[in-house]
Amino acid sequence: MQERLQKIISRAGVASRRAAEKMIADGRVQVDGQVVTELGAKYDVSSADIRVDGRRLAAPERHVYFLLNKPKGFLSTVHDERGRRTVLDLLPDVRERIYPVGRLDNNTEGALLLTNDGALMNGLLHPRYEIEKTYIARVSGDLDEASLDRLRRGIRLEDGMTAPAKVRMLEQNLGMSRVAIAIHEGRNRQVRRMFAAIGCEVRALKRVEFAGLTLAGIKRGKYRPLTPEECRNLYRLAGLKQ
């Protein structure tokens, strides 16, 4: 894929976009042995020999994006000093060094995005962009419409008020309820603590959607790469240009 020369230099970590433009204008950049001073020139970094002050740029790492249907019993981390299983154990064929975007508790299952795209990861986790996450919770306790309204308005936890949640009762039977709850914050064990604050215990929790990505077609413990369209949508949600 061809990109503007100043963008290639910036992505390689040599300089900011503006500083890269000055380097080009000053004649400090060569492509395939020729000095290039045109700011709009485009090249394919995978095939062009691009040098700044005589030093060749290394090709940037290819960004990869995977959606995992995480089972219970796997930690949302890349390494555990106690030797416990991590989500990376479920992606043994992925060679790139990827990281989970946020985390799911050990006993929580469902949609987990993994990538090596640091800019996208930071954007999706930034509170400013209010990335929505939807869970299905199976809870015990006295759960009525008034209790659901408390969750919808926001509820006080030990670390402050939560933002309003989208809550919908799916099923009630013999003292158990299935509830869909969508939040955009990322506090530790937030959904479990929200239900505990209204006197209910979460018996099972599954994240069924993250930033518009669902688990459709992904069996438990399996994963799939994102499509280009899905990646573009994530960039849009995170306030980034691809």
Buried (B, 14 or more C-beta within 10 A) or exposed (E): EEBBBBBBBBBBEBBEEEEBBEBBEEEBBBBEEEEBEEEEBEBEBEEBEBBBEEEEBEBEEEBBBBBBBBBBEBBBEEEEEEEEEBBBEBBEEBEEEBBBBBBBBBEBBBBBBBBBBEBBBEBBEEEEBEBBBBBBBBBBBEBEEEBBEBBBEBBEBEEEEBEEBEBEEEEEEEEBBBBBBBBBBBEEBBBBBBBBBBEBEBBBBBBBBBBEBEBEEBEBBBBBEBEEEBBBBBBEBBEBEE
